[in-house]
Amino acid sequence: MNIRRLTTDDRPLYRALRLESLQESPEAFASTYADALLRTDESWESQTHSSATGPDRATFILVDSTQGALGLAALYRSEIHPETGDLLQMWVSPALRGNHWASTLLEEIFRWAGANEFSVVQAEVTPGNLRAIRFYEKYGFVSSERPDGTTILTKHVDPPFSRGSASLICFAESKPPGAHR
Ligand SMILES: CC(C)(COP(=O)(O)OP(=O)(O)OC[C@H]1O[C@@H](n2cnc3c(N)ncnc32)[C@H](O)[C@@H]1OP(=O)(O)O)[C@@H](O)C(=O)NCCC(=O)NCCS
């Protein structure tokens, strides 16, 4: 089993996986399977491309060498608050629930978020999806509830270890007296 970011060639795989998740867990998502079936190839192509390239969107998939793709999670940069990423499309196949696969997907999301200047990851959970809420809280998300019953969960993103700032500290410590930059 491995986790990787979508590539620009993944449109058919991404479409199939997303449709499977919408069909299997219709109550968990704002999009519906019926609407997704109506989308054009161009629409899937465009979404795949934007999720496979650049610093504003990334979709990660969980792939088994024999069984194919079995999970996904996406982070999309908020247009209003660019340091916030909206966690979307989180799904793992029922056979993989209750173990570490969903949290391993989240680890990839947070690693990518840290490397791409996000400071917060935010997930919106539909009313009644207690398993998802419990899962996010276990991972360290903090929840708050909107008047409509939707739960918002947020978690701070740790910045990546920065080689640049470490060497700056070394330089500052070894700087000879009187040296200027
Ligand atoms: C959400 C999802 C990715 C979480 O992955 P997972 O492998 O099921 O998560 P985990 O099993 O590690 O954690 C779920 C927790 O909820 C608990 N749980 C299960 N059913 C529950 C329920 N009805 N009420 C409250 N808690 C529940 C589990 O016991 C577990 O907690 P524990 O480890 O303390 O025992 C996965 O369930 C999934 O794909 N669900 C369908 C799609 C979905 O809901 N996506 C989220 C959209 S926001």
The ligand as an SDF file (V2000), in Angstrom:
LIG
                    3D

 48 50  0  0  0  0  0  0  0  0999 V2000
  -13.8910    9.3550    8.3170 C   0  0  0  0  0  0  0  0  0  0  0  0
  -12.9380    8.2210    8.0320 C   0  0  0  0  0  0  0  0  0  0  0  0
  -11.9060    8.6350    6.9930 C   0  0  0  0  0  0  0  0  0  0  0  0
  -12.1880    7.8900    9.3580 C   0  0  0  0  0  0  0  0  0  0  0  0
  -11.3690    6.7730    9.1630 O   0  0  0  0  0  0  0  0  0  0  0  0
  -11.5240    5.5170   10.1570 P   0  0  0  0  0  0  0  0  0  0  0  0
  -10.4850    4.5200    9.8140 O   0  0  0  0  0  0  0  0  0  0  0  0
  -12.9350    5.0770   10.1120 O   0  0  0  0  0  0  0  0  0  0  0  0
  -11.2030    6.2250   11.5350 O   0  0  0  0  0  0  0  0  0  0  0  0
  -10.8560    5.5190   12.9210 P   0  0  0  0  0  0  0  0  0  0  0  0
  -11.4840    4.1560   12.9890 O   0  0  0  0  0  0  0  0  0  0  0  0
   -9.3790    5.6210   13.1360 O   0  0  0  0  0  0  0  0  0  0  0  0
  -11.5270    6.4890   13.9590 O   0  0  0  0  0  0  0  0  0  0  0  0
  -12.9060    6.5620   14.0880 C   0  0  0  0  0  0  0  0  0  0  0  0
  -13.2790    6.6720   15.5420 C   0  0  0  0  0  0  0  0  0  0  0  0
  -14.6890    6.8780   15.6560 O   0  0  0  0  0  0  0  0  0  0  0  0
  -15.2390    5.9020   16.5150 C   0  0  0  0  0  0  0  0  0  0  0  0
  -16.5900    5.6450   16.0410 N   0  0  0  0  0  0  0  0  0  0  0  0
  -17.0300    4.7490   15.1450 C   0  0  0  0  0  0  0  0  0  0  0  0
  -18.3550    4.8800   14.9830 N   0  0  0  0  0  0  0  0  0  0  0  0
  -18.7470    5.8880   15.7870 C   0  0  0  0  0  0  0  0  0  0  0  0
  -19.9920    6.4860   16.0720 C   0  0  0  0  0  0  0  0  0  0  0  0
  -21.1190    6.0870   15.4660 N   0  0  0  0  0  0  0  0  0  0  0  0
  -20.0330    7.4960   16.9750 N   0  0  0  0  0  0  0  0  0  0  0  0
  -18.9100    7.9430   17.5830 C   0  0  0  0  0  0  0  0  0  0  0  0
  -17.6870    7.3960   17.3560 N   0  0  0  0  0  0  0  0  0  0  0  0
  -17.6250    6.3900   16.4630 C   0  0  0  0  0  0  0  0  0  0  0  0
  -14.3190    4.7070   16.4060 C   0  0  0  0  0  0  0  0  0  0  0  0
  -14.4510    3.8400   17.5130 O   0  0  0  0  0  0  0  0  0  0  0  0
  -12.9710    5.4240   16.3590 C   0  0  0  0  0  0  0  0  0  0  0  0
  -12.5670    5.8810   17.6200 O   0  0  0  0  0  0  0  0  0  0  0  0
  -11.5200    5.0670   18.5360 P   0  0  0  0  0  0  0  0  0  0  0  0
  -10.2980    4.8100   17.7090 O   0  0  0  0  0  0  0  0  0  0  0  0
  -11.3000    5.9560   19.7090 O   0  0  0  0  0  0  0  0  0  0  0  0
  -12.2120    3.7850   18.9020 O   0  0  0  0  0  0  0  0  0  0  0  0
  -13.6690    6.9480    7.5120 C   0  0  0  0  0  0  0  0  0  0  0  0
  -14.5450    6.4670    8.5170 O   0  0  0  0  0  0  0  0  0  0  0  0
  -14.4830    7.2040    6.2620 C   0  0  0  0  0  0  0  0  0  0  0  0
  -13.9530    7.1340    5.1640 O   0  0  0  0  0  0  0  0  0  0  0  0
  -15.7920    7.4840    6.4470 N   0  0  0  0  0  0  0  0  0  0  0  0
  -16.6920    7.7330    5.2980 C   0  0  0  0  0  0  0  0  0  0  0  0
  -16.4290    9.0770    4.6530 C   0  0  0  0  0  0  0  0  0  0  0  0
  -16.4320   10.2120    5.6510 C   0  0  0  0  0  0  0  0  0  0  0  0
  -17.2190   10.2640    6.5790 O   0  0  0  0  0  0  0  0  0  0  0  0
  -15.5160   11.1610    5.4200 N   0  0  0  0  0  0  0  0  0  0  0  0
  -15.3670   12.3260    6.2450 C   0  0  0  0  0  0  0  0  0  0  0  0
  -15.9120   13.5170    5.5340 C   0  0  0  0  0  0  0  0  0  0  0  0
  -15.7220   14.9730    6.5430 S   0  0  0  0  0  0  0  0  0  0  0  0
  1  2  1  0
  2  3  1  0
  2  4  1  0
  2 36  1  0
  4  5  1  0
  5  6  1  0
  6  7  2  0
  6  8  1  0
  6  9  1  0
  9 10  1  0
 10 11  2  0
 10 12  1  0
 10 13  1  0
 13 14  1  0
 14 15  1  0
 15 16  1  0
 15 30  1  0
 16 17  1  0
 17 18  1  0
 17 28  1  0
 18 19  1  0
 18 27  1  0
 19 20  2  0
 20 21  1  0
 21 22  1  0
 21 27  2  0
 22 23  1  0
 22 24  2  0
 24 25  1  0
 25 26  2  0
 26 27  1  0
 28 29  1  0
 28 30  1  0
 30 31  1  0
 31 32  1  0
 32 33  2  0
 32 34  1  0
 32 35  1  0
 36 37  1  0
 36 38  1  0
 38 39  2  0
 38 40  1  0
 40 41  1  0
 41 42  1  0
 42 43  1  0
 43 44  2  0
 43 45  1  0
 45 46  1  0
 46 47  1  0
 47 48  1  0
M  END
$$$$
